[in-house]
Amino acid sequence: MYVDPNKDVEANRKKFLKELQQDERVKEFLKPYRKEDFIQFLDSYALSKARLHVQGNYTINHHEYLMKEWTKNAWQALRHIQNKKLFDQQCLWRAGQRDRLEGIDTTFDFDDFENHILDYNGIPIVTKEEVQEYIDFLETRADRLPHYYFNYCYDYQDYDMIKQKIAEDNDDTEIEYYDYMYIKYGGRDLLMLPDIQREKEDFYIKRSVQKNKEEKINKQKAEEPKKPQKQYLYSWDIEKKVALSELLEEKKVGNFIKDIEQWVKEKPDFEVDVAVDYLLQCYPEKVPIGANHDWQQAVMDAVTRHKILKTAEMLPSIYEMYLLKKQTMVAIEEEKEEKSWKRDKWWREMILKGRELNGEPRDFNF
């Protein structure tokens, strides 16, 4: 059951204020001051006492929050290491140069493991050397990684996207670690291998899709024509709202809407607000900010660098925790939620149907 901490703060504020008003020491302390200031002063003191009671030391509380973020990033770093290893094996499997991996039947099955990679047993566990390599990577590229590097949900097993961006030397931060490892240790030849497995799957998929089209056409012929669907209308559509103001001859409303939109564009991005908040939470530690003609970019760059270097510091201890969980066979990732619709399920069914239409067994042994 969720408990609102603000309610606890308010309840304790009232309690502490009453105690302060009845304390003889407080009455003696207040004698030199104006009576009209007493309540506001004591109420402010009571609020500070209540927040300490509920939230703990202000600085320590914020530092604990930052530690949680750095810890989360360190776990994500381990996922990057494992996803890179799985991606390399995906390249080999698609080219027919290795046997099928554990739990993998189709090319889309790799997506299922990218967010639960630390519990996947089809690849070797993370090694101490790999952790140190990742620390070197962070320290080397701390000034070029984006502020969302550890938070954004990338497609770490997206074969087509990664193959294209790395093979073409695309300067894309989504695959920065992959790129770093390929440059340092080689392995780009994996990206040049043929995609034999996908060609086979596409053959069966096309058979199934063609059959579905034929069935759909026959079904539509037997049904009455459908009414045209209405268009979507979104509350954030500025052009539509301005058009409505013109229709209603309410020019001032339209101008007001446009003014707000322009103000939103000019104000600092939400990411900048988050970055400034991060710097405040780092107090009393001083975080250096580099020179930049754009102060917003300078702030975000400083925060990004600080987060990355702190994550690098956290990695060895998180790795020890990872090894302990592996040795005791404790699940690391959260339970995967069942989705109501999954692309890979559709893909699997289309392959099996295509195999059947082609006079072959309904399995993935091809």
C-alpha positions in Angstrom: 0.0 0.0 0.0 1.4 3.4 -1.0 1.8 6.0 1.8 2.1 9.6 0.8 5.2 11.0 2.5 3.9 14.5 2.3 1.0 13.5 4.5 3.4 12.2 7.1 5.4 15.5 6.9 2.2 17.6 7.4 1.0 15.5 10.3 4.4 15.8 12.0 4.6 19.5 11.3 1.4 20.1 13.2 2.5 17.9 16.1 5.9 19.6 16.4 4.4 23.1 16.1 2.1 22.4 19.0 5.0 21.1 21.1 7.1 24.2 20.2 4.3 26.5 21.3 4.0 24.8 24.7 7.8 24.6 25.3 8.9 27.1 28.0 12.4 27.3 26.5 10.9 28.4 23.2 8.8 31.1 24.9 12.0 32.4 26.6 13.8 32.3 23.2 11.1 34.4 21.5 10.9 37.2 24.0 13.1 39.7 22.1 11.1 39.3 18.9 7.8 40.5 17.5 4.8 38.4 18.4 3.3 38.6 14.9 6.4 36.7 13.6 6.2 33.9 16.1 3.8 31.5 14.3 5.4 31.8 10.9 8.9 31.3 12.4 7.9 28.3 14.5 5.9 26.8 11.7 8.9 26.9 9.4 11.1 25.3 12.1 8.4 22.6 12.7 8.4 21.9 9.0 12.1 21.4 8.9 11.9 19.1 11.9 9.1 17.1 10.3 11.0 16.6 7.0 14.0 15.4 8.9 11.8 13.0 10.9 10.1 11.6 7.7 12.8 12.0 5.0 16.1 11.9 7.0 19.1 14.2 6.5 18.5 16.3 3.4 22.0 16.0 1.9 22.2 12.2 2.7 18.8 11.7 1.3 19.7 13.2 -2.0 23.0 11.4 -2.1 21.2 8.1 -1.6 19.0 8.9 -4.6 22.1 9.6 -6.7 23.7 6.3 -5.5 20.6 4.5 -6.7 20.9 6.1 -10.1 24.6 5.2 -10.4 23.9 1.7 -9.3 21.1 1.3 -11.8 23.5 2.6 -14.5 26.1 0.0 -13.5 23.6 -2.8 -13.8 22.8 -1.4 -17.3 26.5 -1.5 -18.2 26.6 -5.2 -17.4 23.6 -5.6 -19.8 25.5 -3.8 -22.5 28.4 -6.2 -22.1 26.1 -9.3 -22.4 24.0 -7.9 -25.2 27.1 -7.2 -27.2 28.2 -10.9 -26.8 24.7 -12.1 -27.7 24.6 -9.8 -30.8 27.9 -11.3 -32.0 26.4 -14.8 -31.7 23.3 -13.6 -33.5 25.5 -12.6 -36.4 27.1 -16.0 -36.5 23.8 -17.9 -36.2 22.1 -15.9 -39.0 25.0 -16.7 -41.2 24.7 -20.4 -40.5 28.1 -20.5 -38.7 26.9 -21.8 -35.4 24.2 -24.0 -33.9 20.9 -22.5 -32.6 21.3 -20.7 -29.3 19.4 -21.6 -26.2 15.8 -20.4 -26.3 16.2 -19.0 -29.9 14.0 -20.3 -32.7 13.7 -17.2 -34.9 15.5 -14.0 -35.6 12.9 -12.1 -33.5 13.5 -14.2 -30.4 16.6 -12.2 -29.7 14.4 -9.2 -28.7 13.0 -11.2 -25.9 16.4 -11.6 -24.2 17.9 -8.1 -24.6 16.1 -6.7 -21.5 16.6 -9.9 -19.4 20.0 -10.6 -20.7 21.7 -11.0 -17.2 19.6 -14.1 -16.6 20.1 -15.6 -20.0 22.3 -18.7 -19.9 23.0 -19.0 -23.6 26.2 -16.9 -23.3 29.1 -16.9 -20.8 28.7 -14.8 -17.7 30.4 -11.4 -17.5 34.1 -11.6 -16.6 36.3 -9.2 -14.5 38.2 -8.3 -17.7 35.0 -7.3 -19.5 34.1 -5.1 -16.6 37.4 -3.3 -16.6 37.1 -3.0 -20.4 33.8 -1.3 -19.9 35.2 1.1 -17.3 37.9 2.0 -19.8 35.2 2.6 -22.4 33.3 5.0 -20.1 36.4 6.9 -19.1 37.5 7.2 -22.7 34.2 8.4 -24.1 32.8 10.2 -21.1 32.8 13.5 -23.1 30.8 12.2 -26.1 28.1 10.0 -24.6 24.6 11.5 -24.4 22.9 12.3 -21.1 20.3 9.6 -21.7 22.9 6.9 -22.5 22.0 4.6 -19.6 18.3 5.5 -19.5 17.1 5.2 -23.0 15.6 1.8 -24.1 17.7 0.8 -27.1 17.2 -2.2 -29.4 20.4 -3.9 -28.5 19.6 -6.9 -30.7 18.2 -4.9 -33.7 20.3 -6.7 -36.3 19.4 -4.5 -39.3 19.8 -1.2 -37.5 23.1 -2.1 -35.8 24.6 -3.7 -38.9 23.8 -0.6 -41.0 25.0 2.0 -38.5 28.3 0.3 -37.5 29.1 -0.9 -41.0 28.6 2.6 -42.4 30.6 4.2 -39.6 27.5 6.0 -38.5 28.3 8.2 -35.5 25.4 7.0 -33.4 25.6 6.8 -29.6 23.0 4.1 -29.4 25.6 1.5 -30.2 28.7 3.4 -28.8 29.9 0.4 -26.7 29.6 -2.0 -29.6 31.5 0.4 -31.9 34.2 0.9 -29.3 34.7 -2.9 -28.9 34.8 -3.5 -32.7 37.3 -0.7 -33.2 39.6 -2.0 -30.4 39.4 -5.7 -30.9 38.0 -6.2 -34.3 34.8 -8.2 -35.2 33.3 -5.9 -37.8 33.6 -8.8 -40.2 30.6 -10.3 -38.3 28.5 -7.5 -39.7 29.5 -8.5 -43.3 28.3 -12.0 -43.0 25.2 -13.0 -45.0 21.8 -13.2 -43.3 20.9 -16.7 -44.5 18.4 -17.4 -41.6 16.4 -14.3 -42.3 16.1 -15.2 -46.0 14.7 -18.5 -45.0 12.2 -16.9 -42.7 11.2 -14.3 -45.2 10.4 -17.1 -47.7 7.9 -18.8 -45.3 6.5 -15.4 -44.1 5.7 -14.4 -47.7 3.8 -17.7 -48.2 1.7 -17.0 -45.2 1.1 -13.4 -45.9 -0.1 -14.1 -49.4 -2.4 -16.8 -48.1 -3.8 -14.3 -45.5 -4.4 -11.7 -48.2 -6.4 -14.1 -50.3 -8.5 -15.1 -47.3 -9.0 -11.4 -46.4 -10.1 -10.5 -50.0 -12.6 -13.3 -50.0 -13.9 -12.2 -46.6 -14.3 -8.6 -47.7 -16.3 -9.5 -50.8 -18.8 -11.3 -48.6 -19.1 -8.3 -46.2 -20.9 -4.9 -46.6 -18.6 -1.9 -47.3 -17.5 -0.2 -44.1 -18.1 3.4 -43.3 -15.0 5.7 -43.6 -13.3 6.1 -40.2 -13.2 9.5 -38.5 -9.9 11.4 -38.2 -8.0 11.7 -34.9 -8.1 15.1 -33.1 -5.4 15.7 -30.5 -5.5 18.2 -27.7 -1.9 19.3 -28.4 -2.6 20.0 -32.1 -1.7 23.8 -32.2 -2.7 24.2 -35.9 -6.2 22.8 -35.3 -6.8 25.0 -32.3 -5.6 28.1 -34.1 -7.9 27.1 -37.0 -10.8 26.8 -34.6 -10.1 30.3 -33.2 -10.2 31.7 -36.7 -13.5 29.9 -37.4 -15.0 31.4 -34.2 -13.4 34.8 -35.0 -11.5 34.7 -31.7 -8.2 36.1 -32.9 -7.0 36.8 -29.4 -7.4 33.2 -28.3 -5.4 32.0 -31.3 -2.6 34.5 -30.6 -2.6 33.4 -26.9 -2.2 29.7 -28.0 0.6 30.6 -30.4 2.4 32.7 -27.7 2.3 29.9 -25.2 3.7 27.5 -27.9 6.6 29.9 -28.7 7.3 30.3 -25.0 7.5 26.5 -24.5 10.0 26.3 -27.4 12.2 29.0 -25.9 12.2 27.9 -22.3 14.9 25.5 -21.2 14.3 21.9 -22.1 13.0 19.5 -19.5 16.3 17.7 -19.6 18.1 20.9 -18.5 15.8 21.2 -15.5 16.6 17.6 -14.6 20.3 18.3 -15.0 20.2 21.3 -12.8 18.4 19.3 -10.1 21.1 16.6 -10.4 23.8 19.2 -9.7 21.9 20.5 -6.7 21.7 17.0 -5.3 25.4 16.5 -5.6 26.1 19.2 -3.0 28.5 19.6 -1.3 30.5 17.9 -4.0 31.6 20.4 -6.7 30.9 19.3 -10.3 33.0 21.2 -12.9 31.2 22.7 -15.8 33.1 23.3 -19.1 33.0 26.4 -21.2 30.3 26.5 -23.9 28.5 29.3 -25.7 25.2 27.4 -24.8 24.9 27.3 -21.0 22.2 24.6 -21.2 24.4 22.3 -23.2 27.3 23.0 -20.8 25.2 22.0 -17.8 24.0 18.8 -19.5 27.5 17.9 -20.6 28.8 18.3 -17.0 26.0 16.1 -15.6 26.5 13.5 -18.2 30.3 13.2 -17.6 29.7 13.1 -13.8 27.1 10.4 -14.1 29.3 8.3 -16.4 32.4 8.5 -14.2 30.4 7.7 -11.0 28.9 4.7 -12.8 32.4 3.6 -13.6 33.3 3.8 -9.9 30.3 1.7 -9.0 30.9 -1.0 -11.6 33.3 -3.2 -9.6 31.1 -3.5 -6.5 28.0 -4.1 -8.7 29.9 -6.8 -10.5 30.6 -8.6 -7.2 26.9 -8.5 -6.5 26.2 -9.9 -10.0 28.6 -12.8 -9.4 27.0 -13.6 -6.0 23.6 -13.7 -7.6 24.9 -15.9 -10.4 26.6 -18.3 -7.9 23.4 -18.6 -5.8 21.2 -18.8 -8.9 19.1 -15.8 -7.8 17.2 -14.1 -10.6 18.6 -10.7 -11.5 16.0 -9.2 -13.8 12.4 -8.4 -12.9 9.7 -10.8 -14.0 8.9 -10.3 -17.6 5.3 -9.1 -18.2 3.2 -10.9 -20.7 2.3 -8.6 -23.6 -1.2 -8.7 -25.1 0.4 -8.6 -28.6 3.9 -9.5 -29.5 5.6 -9.1 -32.8 7.7 -12.2 -32.3 4.6 -14.3 -31.7 3.1 -13.2 -35.0 6.4 -13.9 -36.7 6.6 -17.4 -35.3 3.1 -18.3 -36.3 3.6 -17.0 -39.9 6.8 -19.1 -40.2 5.0 -22.2 -39.0 2.1 -21.6 -41.3 4.4 -21.0 -44.2 6.2 -24.2 -43.5 2.9 -26.0 -43.5 1.8 -24.4 -46.8 5.1 -25.5 -48.3 4.5 -29.1 -47.3 7.0 -29.0 -44.5 6.8 -29.9 -40.7 5.4 -27.1 -38.4 8.7 -26.6 -36.6 11.8 -24.4 -36.7 14.3 -27.0 -37.9 15.3 -25.3 -41.2 
